[in-house]
Structures are given as C-alpha cells and as structure tokens.
Amino acid sequence: MTAPSGSAAELLGALRGEGRLSREALDRDYNARATVTSARFDEEMQRYRQLSQPARAMPGATLDVVYDEISGQTLDIFGAAAPGERLKPVFLFVHGGYWRALSKLDSAFMAPALAERGIATAVLDYRLAPAVSLAEIVREVRQAVSFLWRRGANYGVDPQRIFAGGSSAGGHLTGTLLANGWQAAAQVPENVVKGALTISGLFHLAPIAASFVQEWIGLTPREVAELSPAEHISGIGCPLIVAFASGEPAGFGRQSRAYHQLWREAGHECGFMEIPDRNHFDVVLDLADPETMLSHALTELVRRG
C-alpha cells in the first residue's frame, strides 16, 4: 500500500485539524481497545509478559541499569557483546500502553531473535501518566538514548549504532527521539539514532488531546505543539520504517500514513508497511518471530545502518 501524497503543510494541516473533529469520532478512531474482545486483549497482554520472560534468562543479560538519576528509571540489556568481543548494535524498544500501562517486563520478546542475528536489545521503564506528564516521559526516554550513547560501551553495545523502535505510545516516543531540537541540550549528536521502527504509532497529539485519552494525559496546547513528532522532523533524519496493522483503528492508520509521507517530504529514507491479519496489540509480537516480515525489516534496518 502506498501512503497518501501531499505537501508537508497540507499533511500537517490535516493532522492538526483532527483535533477539531467530534469527541465521538475521535474516541472511535483512537480506541484500540475497542477493536478486540476483552478475552483477546487479556490474552495478548499475557503473551507480552510470557514471551519476554526467556530474555531475562539469556546469558549475559544485564538487568535494572539506572539510566536516569533524576527519576531512578532503569533499563535491561540483552544479547550484548561479552568482554573482548566487538561491540554490538543495539535496538532500544519503547513500550506502549497509551503512556499509562505496561513496563519493560512486557517488552523484551524480540531479544532472543535479535541476539541470534548479532543485535543487542535494550528495553526501558519510564514513569507513567497520570503520575507524571508526557513531557517528563519524553525526557526520560531521551535520557535512555543519551545513556546508551555515553555509557553503552560499558555494557557491550555500540554507541555509534543505536536504533530505536516502539509500538503505539512507544511509537510516539520513538518519534520524539527522531525529532529535532533536543540533542544539543542533551549533548548527543543529532544523528544519535541511526535508524528507527515505529509500529502503530501516534505522531500528532491534537486529536489525542481532544479524545478520551486526555482524561489521563492532560495535554496543554503548548505540549501538543512541542511533543508531536510530526511537527519536528529533523533535517538530518535517519532510515525509518513506519508500520501498522491492518486491524488498527482508523486514526492510527491515518497518522502512520501521514508521518511516512512527512518523512519522505523531508528527503529522508522511509519504508511503509501495513501488516495483514494483525491488530493493534498483536502486530508488535511479530518481532519475536525471526521469520516475519516485520522482524526481517528490523534486522535489515540494523544491518544497513
């Protein structure tokens, strides 16, 4: 499937304009939970945790590394190089949960498959809404990248080969890692992330701030502008894959198509994947299976990087 055409101004205008749609329409278009039964949702959440457990038993796994002294948040690293080996590229995975659920314990399911292909995995915790603001969550996730760039070599990963990805709210947070404007203050290179994969992501927050999600995320107009990745496409950029499931709510599909086109409009390399026979919750689990096209795409992204 091809993404829609249009200038960057037109695409941004359409995304901003979604915030003026009716609450009923937005609640429908951004309610992923309503696209599956309660039993199916519970099953997928259990699979996240079950498929992540084997990673914690991987040889050399390093758990609960504090990456941010301010918040005390931690990350786990799997499949890294042993002492004396060449440092390995690392895929930093950012979990979803509409910024208020899940953890790194549910998020390491891709680590064994990536380790077989010579790629380390890092998964992180960040504090959740409504206990903290989205601005704070974004700060913490960016700090995780800064930590890997500064100290990753101490843990067997290559600071020059950091890749990032995430699902749903994690897709949004991945987008904030690619956005311009934060790297200088963090004293990291603008191209610190060498490639990225967003799955079922959210790239403009205008419709989110007008939907049911606002009840716990509490976005201000300024935060909508500052924390929407679509508003801050870097001039440097990196190879990006924008993926989503065929069974997504309509809003997630619209945002993925628009973000892909915005990335292309900026002159950056960007792949586009609609994964058939998957829903918002199970599509990311394709990363646990090295034979899926999503897993192949991630592996190729890292190898090329």
N, C-alpha and C positions, 0 to 999 in steps of 0.2 A: 504494500500500500504506500502511496506517495503522500507526503504532507501537503497542506494547502499552500498556495502561493500568496504573495502579498508583501508589501514593503514592511520594514520594521515598524514604522509609525502606525501603519494600519493594524498590524498584529498586536502591538501594544495597546492601541486604542480599543480593540475588541476585548482584550483581557481586562483592561480597566473597566470597560463598560459592563462586564458581567456583574460587577458589584451593584449595578442598578436594576438587575433582574429581581423578580419577586422572591420573597423568602421561601415560598413553597417550591418554586422551580430550583432554587439553589440547594435547598435541603435534599431534594430528589437527586440532583445531579452530582452531589458530593457526599452522598451517604453510601459508602462502600458496604457497610454492614448490612444494608437492606437488600443487597444483591445475592446473598446466600442465606440458607436456613440457619437457625440457631445451632442445630446439631453440626452442620458443616463448618460453621465458624469455630465452634469449640474444638472440632477435630483438627482444623488447620493450626490453631494456636498450640495444641498439644504436639503436633508434628514439628513446629518450630523448635520446641524445647527438646523433644526426643532426638531429632536429627542433629541437634547441636551438642548433645552430650558426648558423642565419641571424640569430638575435637579436644575436649578437656583431658582426655586420656592419651593424646598424641605425645610421643617422645619430645622432650624439649619445650613443651608448652609453658609459656610464662604468663601467669595469671595475676590480675589485680594490681597492675602497674599504675601508680598515680601519675596521670598526665597533666593535671591541673591542680596546683597547690591551693588556689583560692577556693575551689568547690570541693576538692578532695575526690573528684571523679577519677575512675580507673578504666583501663583497657586491658584486654587479653591479646596475646600474640601467639600464633600457631604457625608451625612449618618454617620457622626462621632458620638461618644458617647456623650451624654449630661452630664453636670456636675453631678458627683456622680455615673455614670454608669461605668461599666468595659470598658476600652479602647478597641477599635475595630481594627481588622486587616485592612490594607489599600492597595488598588490596585492603584498604580501610573501609569496612562496612558500617553504615549508619542505619540503625533500625528505625522502623516506622512506629505506628500506633497513635497517629494524629497528635503527636507531641505529648501524649499523656499516658502512654502504656508501653509495655514490653521492656526488654533490657538486653544486655549483652549475653545473658544466659540463653536467650532465644535466638541468637543471631550468628552462630558460628557454623551453621550447617554446610557452608561451602568450603570450609577449611580443609577437610581431608582431600577433596577432589582437587583443589588448587595446589595443595602440597605435592600431590603426585606429579604435577606439572611444573614444579620448581618455584611456586609462588607462595609467599607467606601471606597470612591473613591477620588483620587486627580488627577487633570488634570493641566498641566502646559503650560505656554507660554515659548518659547525660541526665541532669535533673529534669524532672517532668513538670509540665503545666498541670494545674494552675499554681503549683508551689513556686515556680519561677516563671519569668516572662520568656517569650520567644526570643527576644534579643539576647537574653542570658544563655539560652540553649544554643543559639548560633555561636556565641562567644566560646562556649565550651567545646563545641565540635571543631571550630577553627583552632582552638588550642591543642586539640589532639593532633592535628596535622603539624602544627608548629613543634610539638613534642617529637613526633617521628622524624621531622627534618633535623632537629637539633641532636636528638639522642637515639635515634633509631639504630645507628650502627652498633650501639652498646647491646642491642637486643637481636642482632643478626639480620637487620633489614637495611636496605639501601636507601639513604635519604634522597638520592637522586632519582629514585624510581618509586615514587609514591603514587598510587592510583586510588580512586575513591568511588564509592557507589552506595546506593541506598534505595529503599522501597518506600513508597507512599510519603509520609512526612520525612522519612530518610532521604527520599529523592529530592525533596525541597532543600533539606540541609546539605545534601551534596551540591545542589545548585549554588548555595551560599558559599561553598568552598571555591567554586569556579568564578564567582562574582569578583569584580574589581573593587579596589578601594580599601581592603583590609590588610593586605600583605605588608605594606610598608610599616604600618604601626606594629605589626607582629614581628617585623624584621626577618621575613622569609621572602624568597624570590616570588615574583608574580606568577611564575610558572611552576610553583612548588608541586602542584598536582599535574602529573604527566598524562593522565587520561582518566575518563570517568564513565560510569554507567548509572543512569537513573532508570528506575523501574516504577511505573505508576506514580510519577512524581507530581508535585504541585509547584508551579513556577511563578504564579502571581497570586497575591493574597487578597486582592479586592473582593472576589466572590466569597472567600473564606470568612472575611470579616463581616459579611452580610448573611452568613448562614448559621446553622445551629452550632458550628464549631466555635463561634465567637463566645459562647457561654463559658468556655474554659480557657480560651487562648487570649481573649481580651485585647485585641489589636487596636492600636491608635492609628489614625491616618498617617502619621509620620512613620510608624513601624511598617505599615503596608508598603509605603514607598521605599523604605530603606532595606527591608528584608525580603523583597520579591526578586528572585534571581533574574527574572525576565527584564527587569529594569536596569540591570548592572552587568551586561555582557562585556567580558574583558576583551580588550583589543588584542591581547596575546592569544588567549584561548588554548585549548588542547583538544586532542581527539575525544569525541564524546559519542556515546550510544544512548539514544532515548528509546526506551522500551515500555510497553504497557500491554495489558491482557485484553483479549477480545471481549471478555465479560466485565469490563470496567463500567462504572457509572459514567454517564456522558461527559461530565466535567473533567474527569481525569484524562479522557481521550483528547478533548479539545486542548487542554493545557499542554499535553505532550506534543501534539502536532504543532502548536504554535511555538513552543520552545525550540523544537527541532529546526523550524524554519528561521527563527531569530538567530540561532547559532550559525546556520548557513548564510544568512544575510550578512553576518559579521565577517564572513570569509573563512570560517573555521570548518574543519572536517567533522561531519556529524552523521552517524548512522541512525536508522529509524526502523524499529521492529514492533509489529503487533503480533503478540504470541497467541496462536489459536488455542481454543479449548482450555483456557485458563481464566481464573477470576482474579480479583484484586488481591486475594490473600494467598493463593497457591502459586501464582506465577513466579514469585521470587524463589520458591523452593526448587525451581529448575536449576538453580546454581549448585545444588547438592549433587546433581547427576551430570557427570562429565560428558555425557552423550547428547545432551540437549543443545539446541541451537543458541540458547542464551548463555550457557556455560562456554560453548565454543567461542562465542563472540567476545566474552570477557577475556578468555585466555589469549585470543589473537590480539586484543587491545593491549594487553600487558606485553606480549612478545614483541609487538611492533614498537612499543614505547621504550 
